[in-house]
């Protein structure tokens, strides 16, 4: 809401806000002594005027309050007071309020409103430059002024710059003005040159003085052709914004009144010339605020506050009081340029949220290069022993915020030096709430997040870290707050840390170690003359100093002394900037040699000790990376098998396959082919699984691995649906158990338990006897509990036990079985290892959804299925993701009239399921979906597309001849019946009755002798 300040002849204001009105007097003697124009000491006198007790008590209250956002004041005065620097009264307030006070000078005139949708995006600026040198006028350097404005745009944050087109400069006479306005369609018309007050005019390059009426007429004529009126006009010329001294009282500044009459919303002018050293920064601030959707007076308030912060402490300059905003009515509150403005708003807010004052100096060449390099990585750790010093923090913050100049990221800074993580985050959230209004956060996303951060810092921090559009800049964060690091590690946000050292435990999380300022190397020092330097430049994990010294201690010391090697608690690293400066110079042969040397650095005594202790995954991956890039077969074989062992132990199928494809099967143990078979089966590729199992030679496998192979073959058979697959699956499991006879229990027991578990699954799913399967599962689970590190196997067994209880309950068993199944799923979740990548994590959520359905809780079921999809995506269980999406799709259209059904979305679901149709579960989901789609289409009278869906279902049934029991029988009957109803051959129906010996009895049991009745009986 705008507060109107209406001048009273008895010296003071009538203050009107909404329906409230009050009188605020000004000390008459003090006012009489105050200068009428902006000149030396004038700004100080108006600040003192506003500090008088009666005035300040009202002024501070009007500009204060807890609510964030701009306080707008519209100033109505007679012409005799137009030139007074009323904006200087803002200096009487506390610095925290300077950017929140906007003043608009109102003049009489007729405003022609401009609807925001008529403005267009991006923001376009036309710089109209006049004549530099004229008789009787001081020469101007308009080239420098244009360069300054172009530089101001170039320094904008990336998100803002995307909304601000390059400045279009025109040096033209009056005859070409309309054509230029039509061509550029400026959002901002910026006049730069000489101006006079009597008569008012702007000197064009052709020597013509452009009057206010002539300018308004040109804008109007251009708008008739282009459909665009400049939203704002900037009169960047001496005296242009001043009232002519000869004017009668209440006369309006001619340019403002004339431009308002043709639709210009507001005019920016100056009470005195802005100095060259601050004009570009001021222009940049105005561009930024307008591009983010703020009206002109808000933009001027933000820019003025920055000038005040730098000039007022020195007390020598008053440029900050020069800019003034004129209009005949208060500008609209919000301008919506484009959907992309949200990023610009976030970046603008990010700079205001920085607590530490920063020097306004721009980044030098080295700083720009380093910032550009940082933008390429998600995690940067800057090491500096003086991290707490103001100078280091300021330099770091300037570079960190420089990321906003090259990316659309919002950089949020957190200073952890003087508080716990929770308190720092809570205080930061409160600061955000104080600083943020509807312009900064139109969708309220940040303010909602800040509320959560202030109430529950850990939950809020987790949510904040999940925003990929944000970069979190942390100063000396506490190492011993695991919740903080876990959210940062698992989230999508980027991070840059400034700390005194790099902790050993952080080496596992792919941080790039960096120095803020590299010490200059000694004259003539060439790092590439030291053979270990190239390896350090591409080293993917910190190396132990002892391992480096064992290679060449002299080289290590020389590189350290010249800033090419940093010793941290995690080990020795080359700073990122130094490393990248060297890597660009490597030839192919040098790069291969560097990787081989890097592998040697990670294969020394200290590194091997870490491997023996259970090294981090990052170290193992670094070794594999260097071994592969170095083209060393022995190193590749060793490192690949070490990493695959970790993934096999953690049951991470996708990760194991990724490594397996990088290794040469001829150089690794034969048993890895069996592991590859398991991994392919786990991710829903039974055909690929069988290929590798067939390649694994039994005579090169020990009995336990041979048993594992038979167990996997049984799983492939069971899931295939091929004729005789059930019998072959049971035979393979019996063979597997026989292979384990006589094997030591400590070696064979886990494999034996998995085989017994699979036999229970045959009883459960193939024989359809959950009652007999339940005690088998319970016995297997009881044995797993006695073995260490068996949580994953416990979870898998409990999942199937829960399904068996659900199946038995669904057949009329005790409803208490549902409660027991729920308990099984809870225990299964508790048994899962942290951050497991195993597919069972998603399957547990899916089974929980099915259990919720059995309990008729569709809301809970939907939540579980959605969670199953999310976890499936996280663990690469893409088969389950496709299955969950199919179920959710059918729920979404449940109850939809047949006439409204569109088969195209189901076709998209089929495309996602098709890669996994070799798995029996997926095949059944596809058959069920085709049948449902056919029912909708047939009910809608669309026989041909319905027949196509039924044919697809038939193709899947033909590919899975083992589908002939239990619920599969209803699928078969429905498919044959539907095909007959859509124009199929009666002979096919009759042949079905002969082919399946159970079909005739099924029809009798369901009173479905006719295909029509069979079709309805299977709904």
KEBANU-696354 format. One record per residue (C-alpha): z, x, y; residue in three letters. Coordinates in pm, whole numbers, plus 32768, in hexadecimal, padded with zeros to 4 digits. Each point is the difference from the previous one (the first is absolute). Layout:
BEGIN
ZXYALA...
//
This chain:
BEGIN
800080008000UNK7FAB807C8160UNK810B8018810EUNK7F737FB38159UNK808380C0812FUNK7FA97F3F813EUNK804580AF814AUNK80F07F6380F7UNK7FE5804B8172UNK817B80288011UNK7FC781387F28UNK80217FC57E8EUNK7F687F4C7ED7UNK7FF97EA17F82UNK800E80467E8BUNK7F617EF57F24UNK800680127E84UNK7FA07EC47F4DUNK80D17EEE809BUNK810580F08092UNK7FFC8069816CUNK80E980EC80BBUNK800980C88142UNK8022817C7FF2UNK803D809A8159UNK7F9B81608065UNK80CF80C680F9UNK7F3D7FC48145UNK8057814980A6UNK7FAE80C67EC9UNK7EB87F467FDBUNK7FA1803A816CUNK802C81757FCCUNK7F3280097EBFUNK7E9A8082802BUNK7EEA7EFE7FF7UNK7F1980E77F3DUNK801980E57ED3UNK804881548097UNK80F881187FD4UNK81617F787FC2UNK7F827E997FF7UNK80337FD87E89UNK816380878020UNK80527F0E811BUNK7F8B7ED47F34UNK80C9807A7ED6UNK8131800E80E4UNK7FAC7EA78085UNK80067F767E9DUNK814B80B47FC3UNK80B57F37810BUNK81137F347F54UNK7F7A7EA08039UNK7E9E805E7FA1UNK805080D97ED3UNK80E87F007F62UNK7EDC7F0C7FF1UNK7EEF81037FBBUNK80B580A67EDCUNK804B7EAE7F66UNK7E987F858029UNK7F78813C7F5CUNK810E801C7EF6UNK80677F387ED3UNK7FEF804E7E8FUNK7EAA7F6B7FB8UNK7EE881017FECUNK7EBF7FE380C7UNK7F7380148160UNK80A87F528126UNK7EE67F8F80E8UNK80347FC48173UNK7EF67F6280DEUNK802A806B816CUNK7F977F088113UNK8014809A815BUNK7F4A7FDA814BUNK7EF281018040UNK80E080C880E5UNK80CE80687ED0UNK7EE680407F09UNK80068176802FUNK817180287FBAUNK804980B77EB9UNK80C07EE57F5BUNK7FCC80A77EADUNK80EE8115806EUNK81247F0F7FCFUNK7FD080347E87UNK8099815B8028UNK81547F628043UNK80117F927E94UNK806380D27ED6UNK7EE880CF7F69UNK7FFF7F2C7EC5UNK7F847EDA80D2UNK7EEB80A980C6UNK7EED7FB07F07UNK80737E967FE3UNK7FC97F96816AUNK7EA67F918075UNK7FB27F978164UNK7ECD7F398065UNK7F9E7FD8816DUNK7F747EA5803EUNK7F0F7FA68113UNK7F657EB78066UNK7EB37FB57F64UNK7F4E7F347EF8UNK8016808A7EA0UNK7EF07FB47F05UNK80A580187EACUNK7F6980DF7EF3UNK80447F8F7E9BUNK806981217F1DUNK7EF17FAF7F03UNK7EFE804D810DUNK807581678025UNK7F7E809C7EC3UNK805881437F51UNK80098125800AUNK80818042815CUNK7EE1807F80D9UNK803080BE8145UNK7EF480348105UNK8053811380F8UNK7F427FBC8143UNK7FFE814380CAUNK7FAC7FFE816DUNK7F8D810C80F1UNK80CF813D7FF4UNK7FB38088815CUNK7FBE7F368139UNK801480398176UNK81607FE88080UNK80957FE47EA1UNK80B481037F32UNK7F39807D7ED4UNK80637F837EA6UNK7FDF809F7EA8UNK7F867ED07F3EUNK7F8380D57EDEUNK816280787FC4UNK807F7E9B801AUNK7F037F877EFFUNK805881227F1CUNK816F7FA78022UNK7FC07E977F99UNK7F2A806A7ED8UNK811180F37F9CUNK80FF7EE8801DUNK7F3B7F2F7F07UNK7FD6812A7F17UNK817A802E7FF5UNK80437E9B7F93UNK80937FBF7EAAUNK7EF57FC37EFBUNK80477E8D7FDBUNK7FEA7FCE8178UNK7ECD80DA8025UNK7F4E7F247F01UNK80357EDC80EEUNK7F8D80B98139UNK7E8F8051801CUNK7F92814680A6UNK80037FE18178UNK7EAF7FA28096UNK7FD080B5814CUNK7F067F7E80FFUNK7F9E809C814EUNK7F257EF1808FUNK7FB07F47813BUNK80307E928048UNK7EA47FA67F80UNK805580767EA0UNK81627F7A7FEEUNK7FB57EB17F5BUNK7F23809D7EF5UNK811080FE7FACUNK81067EEE7FDDUNK7F1A7F3B7F1AUNK7FBF81327F29UNK8167807C7FDBUNK80B77EB08002UNK813D80B28071UNK815B7F867FAEUNK807E80E68113UNK7F3280508135UNK808381458091UNK7F97805A8167UNK802F816A8064UNK7FA4808C8155UNK802E7FC88174UNK80787EB88091UNK804D7F7F8159UNK80E37EF0807EUNK7F497F95813CUNK7F177F6B7F9BUNK806580067E8FUNK7EFD80AC7F28UNK7FB480FC7EECUNK7F0181178040UNK7EEA80017EFAUNK7F23812D7FB7UNK7EE17F6780C4UNK80D780048139UNK80357E897FFDUNK815D7F7B803FUNK80457F017EEEUNK80CB7EE28092UNK80F67F2E7F34UNK7F167ED68012UNK7ED680D37F90UNK80C680857ED6UNK80717EA27F9FUNK7E9D7F7D801DUNK7F7E81167F1CUNK810C7FB67EFDUNK7FAD7E8E8009UNK7E8780377FE0UNK802E80F37EDEUNK80EA7F107F4FUNK7EFB7EED8009UNK7F1A80E07F34UNK80FA80B77F1FUNK810D7EF97FD5UNK810781068057UNK80E0801F8130UNK80D3813D801BUNK81637FA87FA3UNK808D810480EDUNK7F7E80CE8124UNK80988150805DUNK7FD780738167UNK803D81757FD5UNK7FBF8058816DUNK80D48059812BUNK80777ECD80C1UNK7F3A7F087F30UNK81397F457F9CUNK80997FF7815BUNK80007EDE80F0UNK7F208048812EUNK80E380408129UNK7F447F0C80DFUNK80227ED87F12UNK80AF7EC48069UNK81457FA67F49UNK7FD37F7A7E9CUNK7E9A80877FE5UNK7FB080787E9EUNK7F7B81597FAEUNK7E8F7FB48008UNK7F9D809E7EB7UNK81137F4A7F3FUNK7FAF7EAC8091UNK7E8880267FD3UNK8013807C7E97UNK80FB7EF37F9BUNK7F0A7EF68070UNK7F01806F7EFAUNK80F4801B7EDEUNK809A815C800EUNK81607FD97F7DUNK80AE811880BCUNK7FBF813480D1UNK80A781537FE6UNK801080BF8148UNK80DB8108809FUNK80DA800C8134UNK7FAD8173801DUNK7F1F80EB7F40UNK807580677EA6UNK801381787FD1UNK7EFF80A37F1CUNK8106808C7F12UNK80897EAC7F9FUNK7ED47F168026UNK7F7480447E9EUNK814E7FBD7F55UNK802B7EC480CBUNK7EA37F8B7FA1UNK8044804B7E90UNK813F7F318007UNK7F457EDE80A0UNK7EE880157EFEUNK80FC80087EE5UNK80C57ED28073UNK7ECF7F2B8052UNK7F5780557EB6UNK813E7F957F4CUNK7FE87EAB80A8UNK80E88022812AUNK7F9E7F728154UNK7FBA80EF811DUNK81557FE880A7UNK80AD80507EB6UNK7F19812B7FD4UNK8054807C815DUNK81757FD57FBBUNK7FEA80DC7EC9UNK7F34810880B7UNK80E57FF88132UNK813580357F29UNK7F6E81417F71UNK7FBB8083815CUNK815F7FA48070UNK809C80BA7EDCUNK7F4F81428063UNK80087FE3817EUNK81487F5B8060UNK80EA81117F7DUNK7F4F80FF80DFUNK80027F128127UNK7ED080A280A1UNK7EE77F0B7FB0UNK7FC47E8D801BUNK7EB37FD57F49UNK80B37F147F14UNK801C7EFC8114UNK7E8B800D8058UNK7F5F7F177F00UNK80127E8E804AUNK7F787ECF7F4DUNK7F627EEE80D1UNK7F8B7EA47FA1UNK7FFD7E9F8086UNK80C07F807ED2UNK80D580AE7EF8UNK7F2380967EEBUNK80037F5D7EA9UNK8110807A7F19UNK7F27807E7EE3UNK7E9E80757FC7UNK7F8680037E97UNK7EF3810A7FEDUNK7FCC800F7E8AUNK80B380007EB2UNK8013817C8016UNK80F07FEA8127UNK812B7FF57F11UNK7FD981747FB1UNK7FEC80528171UNK813A7F368042UNK80BB80B57EECUNK7F978158807BUNK80657FB08164UNK81557F867F8AUNK802F81377F28UNK7FF280E28132UNK81027F2E80B6UNK80EE800B7ED8UNK8022817B8012UNK815E80548076UNK7FCE816B8063UNK7F4680398147UNK7EBE80BA7FC4UNK7F4280E480E3UNK7EBE7F62807BUNK7F3481397FBAUNK7EDE7FBF7F19UNK7FDA80AB7EB2UNK7F5681508013UNK7EE3805A7F19UNK80E980787EEDUNK80CE7EC3801BUNK7ECC7F217FEBUNK7F8580BE7ECEUNK81527FE97F56UNK80217E8C8048UNK7EA47FC47F73UNK806280BE7EC6UNK81437F3A7FD7UNK7F3E7EBC8011UNK7F57805A7EB7UNK81437FFF7F37UNK81037EF77FAFUNK813180E47FF8UNK803A812680EBUNK814480C88008UNK802180DC8135UNK80F481207FD4UNK80AC80968132UNK815480A58006UNK80327F7C8163UNK7FA57E9C7FA5UNK81237F7680CBUNK7F9780A28149UNK7F6A7F25810CUNK7ED180E0802AUNK7FA77FF97E8FUNK803B7E8A7FE5UNK7F2B7FBC8132UNK7EDE80D47F86UNK80157F607EA9UNK800C7EA08090UNK7ED4803F80E0UNK7F39806E7ED2UNK807E7EE67F27UNK7FAC7EFB8104UNK7EB280AD8022UNK7FB07F647EAEUNK7FD47EBA80BCUNK7EDF80A280BBUNK7F3C80417EC1UNK80717EE07F21UNK80677E958026UNK8157804E7F71UNK813D7F8F80B1UNK80E681308010UNK81727FA37FF3UNK810081108044UNK816080127F6EUNK80FC81098068UNK810380337EECUNK80B9812580A1UNK81327F428071UNK80347EE77F08UNK7FE57F7C7EA2UNK7EB57F737F8FUNK807E7E99800EUNK808C80228161UNK7ECB80AF8087UNK7F1A7EF67F6FUNK80E17EE7807AUNK8008808F8162UNK7E8880337FFEUNK7FCD7E957F9BUNK80D87F89811FUNK7F3A80D880F0UNK7EBD7F677F80UNK808A7EA48039UNK805B805D8167UNK7EAB809A8047UNK7F1A7F087F54UNK7F737EBB8086UNK7EE77F157FA0UNK7EF580E8808AUNK806E81227F23UNK80347F2B7ECAUNK7F387EBC8013UNK80297FB07E8DUNK81798053800FUNK7FD880E87ED5UNK80B58126809EUNK811C7F2F8089UNK80397F5B7EAFUNK800581587F63UNK80F2807D8108UNK80EB7EE17FB5UNK8007805E7E90UNK80328171805BUNK812B7FAC80DBUNK80A07F1B7EFCUNK7FAC80C47EC4UNK7F78815C8051UNK7FAC80557E96UNK7F307EC77FC2UNK7F6080188155UNK7FAB816E7FCFUNK7F5D7FAD7EB3UNK7F297EF980ACUNK7FAB80EA8120UNK7F9181137F11UNK7F0F7F0E7F5CUNK7F267FDF8139UNK7ED080DF7FD7UNK7FAC7FDB8175UNK813A80C18060UNK805B8170800BUNK817780437FF7UNK8068813780C2UNK815A80767F93UNK80D3810780AEUNK80F480AD7F13UNK80307EDE7F0DUNK812C80197F19UNK7FA0808D7EAEUNK81177F4A7F46UNK7F987E9A8044UNK7F2A7FAD7ECEUNK7FB07E9C806DUNK7F5280898135UNK7F2980F67F3EUNK7FAD7F127EE4UNK7F6F7EFC80ECUNK7F41810E80B8UNK7F7B808F7EB9UNK7F997EB27F6AUNK7F7C7F5E813EUNK7EAA7FFF80A3UNK806A808B8153UNK7FB081668062UNK811A80EA8065UNK8034813C80CDUNK815180B17FF1UNK8093810880E6UNK811980C37F5AUNK8096815B7FF0UNK7F8A803B7E9BUNK7F467F617EDFUNK80EF7F937EE8UNK7FB280557E97UNK80147E957F8DUNK7EEB7F9C80F4UNK7F0280E77F5CUNK7FC47EF57EF9UNK7F737F0680FAUNK7EC280A18087UNK807B805C815BUNK7F2380F080C1UNK80DE8108809EUNK7FA880628162UNK808080CA8127UNK7FF67F798160UNK7F8C814080A5UNK7F7F81217F33UNK80788158806CUNK7EE280D88072UNK7F9E80FA7EF2UNK80078170804DUNK7ECA808C80A4UNK7EF580407EFFUNK80B47F467EEBUNK7F097F5A7F13UNK80AB7F267EF9UNK7ECC80017F24UNK802F81737FCAUNK812E7F9C7F31UNK7F877F7B7EADUNK811C7F077FD6UNK7FBA7F53814FUNK7EDF7F267F83UNK80D77F867EDFUNK811F7FAA80EBUNK7F0C7F4380DEUNK7FA17F127EE8UNK814E80007F47UNK805A7E9C7F9EUNK8175803C7FC9UNK80FE80F58098UNK801581457F3EUNK814480B57FB6UNK8025813B80D4UNK805880C57EC9UNK7EBB7F967F57UNK7F3A80698133UNK80BA8149801AUNK7FAF80467E94UNK7E907FEB8060UNK801880D6813CUNK813E801280D2UNK7F5480CA8115UNK7EFA7EF5803BUNK810B7EF38005UNK80C480B08112UNK7EC9804580D3UNK7F917E957FF1UNK81607F898051UNK801C80E38131UNK7EB77F7F808BUNK80487E8E7FD5UNK7F277FC47ECEUNK81247FC67F15UNK813E7F358033UNK813480187F24UNK80A47EAC7FC8UNK81057F7E7F10UNK7EE57F747F2DUNK7F4A814C7FEEUNK7EF480C080BCUNK7EDF7F4980A7UNK7EF0804B80F9UNK80127F12812BUNK7EF67EF47FF0UNK7F4A80668140UNK7FF2816D7F95UNK7F897F9F7EA6UNK7EE77F20807CUNK7F87810E80F1UNK7FCB80E57ED3UNK7F757F067F07UNK7ED47FB880DDUNK7F98816C7FD5UNK800580087E84UNK7EC080207F39UNK7FE27F5D7EA6UNK805D813A7F3EUNK8125804A80E6UNK807F7E9C7FD8UNK7FF680177E83UNK80BB814A800AUNK81007F6780EEUNK80487EE37F0FUNK802F80F27EDFUNK80F380CB80CFUNK80B47EC0806DUNK802F7F9F7E93UNK809981567FC1UNK80F47FC38120UNK806F7EBF7F53UNK801280A97EADUNK8100810D804DUNK815B801D7F6CUNK80A37F1B8101UNK7EEF7EFA7FDAUNK801680087E84UNK81787FD68017UNK7FC27EC080C4UNK7F127F8B7EF0UNK8108803F7EF8UNK80FD7F3B80CDUNK7F137ED8801FUNK7F268050812AUNK7F927EFB80F9UNK7EBB7F4B7FC9UNK7F7C80988143UNK802681627F7BUNK7F517FA27EBCUNK7EE47F5B80BFUNK7FE2812E80E6UNK7FDD80E67ED1UNK7EF27F1F7F6CUNK7F487FF2814DUNK7FF3817A8024UNK7FA980377E91UNK7EDB7F108014UNK7F80807A8153UNK802681667F8AUNK7F2D7FC07ECCUNK80FE80A07F16UNK7FE67F547EA7UNK814A80897F7FUNK80BE7F9B8139UNK7F577EAA7FFFUNK805E7FC47E93UNK816A8063803AUNK80347F408143UNK7F4A7EC87F86UNK80D37FEA7EC4UNK8143803680C5UNK7FAC7EE580EBUNK7F827F187EECUNK814580387F42UNK80C17F86812EUNK7F247ECD8021UNK80117FB77E8AUNK817B80188006UNK80077F14812DUNK7EFD7F1B7F57UNK7F1980148132UNK7EB27FB37F61UNK7F1B800B8132UNK8092814A8075UNK7FD5809A7EA7UNK7E957F947FF0UNK7FBD80968156UNK807781547F86UNK7F5B7FDD7EABUNK7EAA7FD180A1UNK802F814880BEUNK804D80CB7EC8UNK7F0A80767EF8UNK80657F5A7EB5UNK7F95813A7F4AUNK810B80CD80B5UNK812A7F197FCAUNK80BF7F8D7ECEUNK7F5E7EFA7F20UNK812A7F1D8030UNK7F957FBA8166UNK7EDE7F317F7CUNK81017F197F67UNK80B87FF4814CUNK7EB77FAF80AFUNK7FD17EE37F08UNK81597F788058UNK7FB7801C8174UNK7EB17F4C7FEAUNK80A17EEB7F35UNK81197FDE80FEUNK7F0F7FCC8122UNK7F337EFC7F43UNK7EE280D07F71UNK801B7FDA7E82UNK7E9A80787FC1UNK803E814A80B3UNK814D801A7F4DUNK7F5B7FE07EACUNK7EF98103805AUNK810A810B803FUNK80D07F9B7ED3UNK7ECE80267F21UNK7FC4815C8090UNK816180777FB6UNK7FF380C97EBBUNK81237FB47F16UNK8005815C7F69UNK8058808D815AUNK81187F03803FUNK8165800A7F82UNK80827ECE7F3FUNK80AC7F64812DUNK7EC5801180D4UNK7F357F787EDDUNK80F27EDD7FEEUNK7FD97FCC8178UNK7E897FF97FCDUNK801B7EF27EF0UNK80EB7F3980DDUNK7F008003811BUNK7EE37FA57F15UNK80CE7ED37F92UNK802B7F99816DUNK7E89801B803FUNK7FB97F2C7ECCUNK81057EFE805FUNK7F737FD6815CUNK7E917FFE7F98UNK7FE17EA67F67UNK7EFF80867F07UNK7FE57F797EA1UNK810980977F1EUNK80B380A48126UNK81527F6C7FA3UNK7FF880907EA4UNK7F8481528079UNK8113800F8107UNK81127FC57EFDUNK7F6580FF7F11UNK7FF581078115UNK81707FCC8050UNK805E801D7E92UNK7F4081487FF1UNK80B780788136UNK81557FBE7F66UNK7F9880B07EC0UNK7F9C813580C6UNK81628016808AUNK80A580057EAAUNK80C881407FE8UNK7FD2805B8170UNK8142806A80B2UNK80A77ED580A4UNK803380AE814DUNK7E8680348017UNK7F7D7EC57F59UNK80F87EF48069UNK7F5D7F9D814CUNK7EAC7FE07F59UNK80977F3F7EDBUNK80A97F0D80F0UNK7EBB7FC480BDUNK7F4E7FB37EB8UNK81157F117F98UNK7FE07F5E8154UNK7E8B7FD47FCCUNK803F7F627EAAUNK80E97F0A80ABUNK7EE87FB180F4UNK7F147FB67EDDUNK81017F107F74UNK802A7F68815AUNK7E9D7FE28082UNK7F19801C7ED1UNK80D17F457EFFUNK80827F18810FUNK816480177F7BUNK80E8804A8128UNK81307F997F35UNK7FC481207F0DUNK7F9E80F28119UNK813F7FD380CEUNK80EB80B87F0EUNK7EFB81137FD7UNK7FF28034817AUNK817C7FF78016UNK8021810C7EF4UNK7F0180E180B0UNK80AD7FD08150UNK815580527F6CUNK7F7181497F7DUNK7F5D8058814BUNK814B7FD880B4UNK808F811F7F32UNK7EEE80F18072UNK800880B7814EUNK7EE57FD080FCUNK7F877EC77F4EUNK80147F0D8124UNK7E8A7FC18008UNK7FF17FAE7E8DUNK812E7F208026UNK7F4D7F428116UNK7EC57FD67F2DUNK80C77F7C7ED7UNK80C97F1180D9UNK7EC47F7980A0UNK7F747F9B7EABUNK81547F7E7F8EUNK80077F1D8133UNK7EA47F7E7FACUNK80687FB77E98UNK812E7F378076UNK7F217F4080F6UNK7F037FAF7EF1UNK81117F867F13UNK809F7F2B8112UNK7EAC7F6B8051UNK7FE27F8D7E96UNK81347F2C801EUNK8109810B7FE3UNK8145800780C1UNK7FD2800F8179UNK810B810D8001UNK7EE980E37F87UNK7F6F7FF08161UNK81478087808BUNK800081137EFAUNK7E9A8057805FUNK80648015816EUNK811980EE7FA2UNK7F0880D37F37UNK7F1D80218131UNK8124806180E1UNK806D810F7F0AUNK7E9980757FE6UNK7FE4802C8179UNK814880BF8003UNK7F8180E37EEBUNK7EC3806880B7UNK80048167807FUNK7FF1801A817EUNK7EA37FF48094UNK7F607FDA7EAAUNK7E897FE87FF6UNK80007F517EAEUNK7F497EB87FDEUNK81327F4D7F74UNK80957FF38160UNK7EF27F058065UNK80067F4D7EB2UNK81747FB58025UNK7FB67F458144UNK7EE77F407F57UNK80DD7F987EDDUNK810B7F9780FAUNK7EFA7F2280A4UNK7FAF7F5E7EB2UNK81737FC87FC1UNK80247F5A8154UNK7EDF7F1A7FA2UNK80B07F9E7EBFUNK81297FA580D9UNK7F1A7F3580E4UNK804780DB8130UNK7EA2802F8089UNK8076809E8147UNK80B981147F47UNK7EDE80287F0EUNK7F0D80328120UNK80E1810B8096UNK801680B77EB2UNK7E887FF87FCAUNK7FC68083815FUNK80FB81147FBCUNK7F51804D7EB7UNK7EBE802D80C5UNK80A880E980FDUNK80A980D47EF6UNK7EC080057F36UNK7F44808D812AUNK810E81068032UNK7FF6806B7E91UNK7E867FDF7FD1UNK802C7EE97EFFUNK7EBD7F68807EUNK7FD57F217ED0UNK81477F4F804DUNK7FA27FEE8170UNK7EC07F487FA5UNK80BC7F187F12UNK810B7FAE8104UNK7EF67FBE8108UNK7F4D7F137F12UNK813E7F3A7FC4UNK804E7FF18173UNK7E9B7F8D8046UNK801A7ED47F19UNK814E7FA28098UNK7F6B8011815BUNK7EFB7EF77FAEUNK80DE7F2F7F1EUNK7FCC7E90804AUNK7EC1804280C4UNK7F017EE37FDFUNK7EDC805B7F1EUNK7F0B7FBB811BUNK809F811980CFUNK800181057EEBUNK7F3B813F8043UNK7FBE80DF7ED2UNK7FBB813880D2UNK816F806A8024UNK802B7FEA7E87UNK7ECC80DC7FDAUNK80B1810680D5UNK812D7FEF7F1AUNK7F1A80267ED3UNK7F6D813B809BUNK815F8093801DUNK80567FA27E96UNK7EBB806E7F5CUNK805181777FEAUNK81277FA37F21UNK7F607EEE7F2BUNK801980DE7ECDUNK81777FBE8004UNK80617EBE7F4FUNK80EB7F918116UNK7EF280218109UNK7EFE7F577F21UNK80E27ED07FD6UNK80417FEE8177UNK7E888002803DUNK7FBE7EF67EF8UNK810D7F1F8094UNK7F718032815BUNK7E9D7FB17F96UNK807C7EC17F5AUNK80BE7F958139UNK7ED4804980DAUNK7F227F387F13UNK80ED7ED78013UNK7FF57FFC817DUNK7E85801D7FFFUNK7FCC7EF87EF3UNK80F07F1080AEUNK7F2E80358138UNK7EC07FAA7F48UNK7F7C81667FFCUNK7F9580267E95UNK7F278136801EUNK810380E780A2UNK81077F6D7F17UNK7F25805F7ED6UNK7FE481638089UNK817B80208010UNK80217F797E9CUNK7EF880F47F84UNK80C9811E8098UNK81357F847F45UNK7F367FEB7EBDUNK7F8581658029UNK8167807A8015UNK80657F387ECDUNK7EDA80907F3DUNK806A815E806BUNK81607FC17F7EUNK7FE37F647EA3UNK817380347FC6UNK80437EEF8100UNK802A7EE97EFEUNK81727FAB7FF8UNK810A7F6A80DFUNK7F8B7FAA8160UNK7EAD809C7FB7UNK7FA57ECD7F32UNK80167F1D8130UNK7F2280F780BDUNK7EF97FF17EEDUNK80037E837FECUNK7FEA7FDB817DUNK7EDE80F3801BUNK7F2B7F587EF2UNK80537EA28082UNK7FAD805D8166UNK7EB3809A7FA1UNK7F9F7EC17F4AUNK80617F2B812EUNK7F2C80D880E6UNK7EC67FD67F30UNK803E80E37ED8UNK7F8B7FCB7E9BUNK80C87F187F1BUNK7FB280F57EE8UNK80DC810880A4UNK81277F117FFCUNK7FC47FA97E95UNK7FDF81717FA4UNK814E804680AAUNK80AA7EFF7F21UNK7F7780B37ECEUNK803D8165807EUNK81727FD0804AUNK80C17F707EDDUNK81187F8D80E5UNK7F1C7F4080F1UNK7FEE7EB87F42UNK817A7FE77FE5UNK8027805A8170UNK7F1D7EDE805FUNK80C97F117F27UNK814A8079808EUNK7F837FD18165UNK7F3D7EBC7FC7UNK7ECA80AE8089UNK7EE37FAE7F13UNK7F047FE1811EUNK7FB3812880E2UNK80667F328131UNK815B7FC97F6DUNK8019816D7F97UNK7FA8806B8165UNK81147F23808CUNK80FA80627EF1UNK7FE7816C806AUNK803E7FCB8175UNK
//
